[in-house]
Amino acid sequence: MRDYNFFTLNSLWFLITINFLIFLVTLVRPDMVSFMGLAPALFQSRPWTILTSLFVHGGLWHIAFNMISLYFVGNLIIKLLGENKFLKVYFAGGILGNIFYLLLGNPTTLGFGASGAIFALVGVLVIIVPKLPVYIFFIPVAVPLWAAVLVFLLISFLPHIAWQAHLGGLVLGLVAGLSFRRKERAFYFR
């Protein structure tokens, strides 16, 4: 018998839904961006922003790109390692990315977005499946995952992008990937 239920509420869909709902709230209440975003100079008086900033996005392209990336990368991580490890890496990477932003970012510039968490997930995949063929939107042929990550890390250094959060998330993901690779060799591909 076939199961026609193609949509299940798992942690990945929950995160995507929460991100979109918060994005809609910020369209109606733009002041919520500054309330939930991470400003290093204000962090002591607003410590919740180390987590809430992961759910705030600065525009339609920002959220669309992040959520499409989260869907594909998150789906693969869940299939390889399970939802529990997916969630741990996502939140730990997002928080470490925000710590990097607190330490290395402009104290008065607001930081927000799920990119640090997504870079953490990608970092895990770089260790587990480094040669996984992926497509980058402006390159018409598949490239190995490690090369795509390098391209996006370099793009992170463009103005108005929080390279600190991307780097922090990636570092967490690479370390987690090494740990998972040692523990679960059955998932390691070259």
C-alpha positions in Angstrom: 0.0 0.0 0.0 1.3 3.4 -0.9 1.5 6.3 1.5 0.4 9.5 -0.1 1.2 11.7 2.9 4.2 13.6 1.4 4.4 16.2 4.1 5.4 15.3 7.6 6.0 17.9 10.3 9.6 17.3 11.3 12.3 19.6 12.7 13.3 20.8 9.2 9.9 21.9 8.2 9.3 23.4 11.7 12.4 25.6 11.3 11.5 26.7 7.8 8.0 27.5 8.9 9.1 29.5 11.9 11.6 31.4 9.8 8.9 32.3 7.3 6.4 33.3 10.0 8.9 35.5 11.7 9.8 37.0 8.3 6.1 37.8 7.8 5.9 39.4 11.3 8.9 41.6 10.5 7.2 42.8 7.3 4.2 44.0 9.4 6.4 45.1 12.4 9.8 46.2 11.1 10.8 47.1 14.7 11.0 43.4 15.4 14.1 43.1 13.3 16.1 45.3 15.7 14.4 43.7 18.7 15.4 40.2 17.6 18.6 40.9 15.7 22.0 40.7 17.2 23.8 44.0 17.9 27.1 43.4 19.7 27.0 46.7 21.5 23.5 45.8 22.9 24.1 42.2 23.6 24.4 42.4 27.4 21.0 44.0 27.7 19.5 41.8 25.0 21.1 38.3 25.5 18.1 36.5 23.8 19.3 37.8 20.5 22.1 35.2 20.3 19.2 32.8 19.4 16.4 35.0 18.0 18.7 36.5 15.4 18.8 33.1 13.7 15.2 33.5 12.7 15.3 37.1 11.4 16.0 37.8 7.7 16.6 41.1 5.9 14.5 40.6 2.8 12.9 38.2 0.4 16.1 37.1 -1.3 17.8 36.6 2.1 15.1 34.3 3.5 14.5 32.5 0.2 18.1 31.6 -0.4 18.6 30.6 3.3 15.5 28.4 3.4 16.1 26.7 0.0 19.7 26.0 1.3 18.3 24.8 4.6 15.8 22.5 2.9 18.3 20.7 0.7 21.2 20.6 3.2 19.0 19.8 6.1 17.3 17.0 4.3 20.6 15.3 3.5 21.9 15.7 7.1 18.7 14.2 8.5 18.9 11.3 6.1 22.6 10.7 7.0 22.7 11.5 10.7 19.1 11.9 12.0 17.1 14.8 13.3 18.7 14.9 16.7 22.2 15.6 15.2 20.7 17.9 12.6 19.2 20.1 15.4 22.3 20.0 17.5 24.5 21.1 14.6 22.0 23.7 13.4 21.7 25.5 16.8 25.3 25.1 17.9 26.5 26.4 14.6 24.1 29.3 14.6 25.1 30.2 18.2 28.9 29.8 17.5 28.5 31.9 14.4 26.8 34.6 16.5 29.6 34.4 19.1 32.1 35.0 16.2 29.9 37.9 15.2 29.9 39.3 18.7 33.7 39.1 19.0 34.7 40.1 15.4 31.7 42.1 14.1 31.0 45.8 14.1 29.6 46.6 17.5 26.8 48.8 16.1 25.8 46.8 13.1 22.8 44.5 13.5 23.4 40.9 12.5 20.7 38.4 11.6 19.9 35.3 9.5 20.2 31.6 9.6 23.4 31.5 7.5 25.8 30.6 10.3 23.6 27.6 11.2 23.4 26.6 7.5 27.2 26.9 7.1 27.5 24.5 10.1 25.3 21.9 8.4 27.3 22.3 5.2 30.5 22.0 7.2 29.4 18.6 8.4 28.7 17.5 4.8 32.1 18.8 3.6 33.7 16.3 5.9 31.2 13.4 5.3 30.7 13.8 1.6 33.3 16.3 0.3 32.9 15.3 -3.4 29.2 15.5 -3.4 28.3 17.2 -6.8 26.3 20.4 -6.3 25.2 23.2 -8.5 26.0 26.8 -7.8 23.4 29.2 -9.3 26.0 31.0 -11.6 28.0 28.0 -12.6 26.3 25.7 -15.2 28.1 22.5 -14.2 28.2 20.5 -10.9 31.2 21.2 -8.6 32.3 19.2 -5.6 30.7 20.4 -2.4 34.0 21.5 -0.9 34.6 23.8 -3.8 31.0 25.3 -3.6 31.6 26.0 0.1 34.8 27.7 -0.6 33.0 29.9 -3.2 30.3 30.8 -0.7 32.8 31.5 2.0 34.6 33.9 -0.3 31.3 35.6 -1.2 30.8 36.1 2.6 33.4 38.7 2.6 31.4 41.0 0.4 30.0 44.2 2.1 27.0 43.8 4.3 27.4 40.1 4.8 28.3 38.8 8.3 31.3 36.7 7.3 32.0 36.2 11.1 28.8 34.2 11.5 29.4 32.2 8.4 33.0 31.3 9.5 31.9 30.4 13.0 29.2 28.1 11.8 31.5 26.5 9.3 34.1 25.9 11.9 31.5 24.2 14.2 30.3 22.1 11.3 33.8 20.9 10.3 34.6 19.9 13.8 31.2 18.1 14.2 31.7 16.4 10.9 35.0 15.0 12.0 33.4 13.7 15.2 30.5 12.1 13.2 32.9 10.6 10.7 34.8 8.9 13.4 31.7 7.6 15.1 29.7 6.7 12.0 32.1 5.5 9.4 29.2 3.8 7.4 28.2 7.3 6.2 31.6 8.5 5.1 32.0 8.7 1.3 35.0 9.8 -0.6 
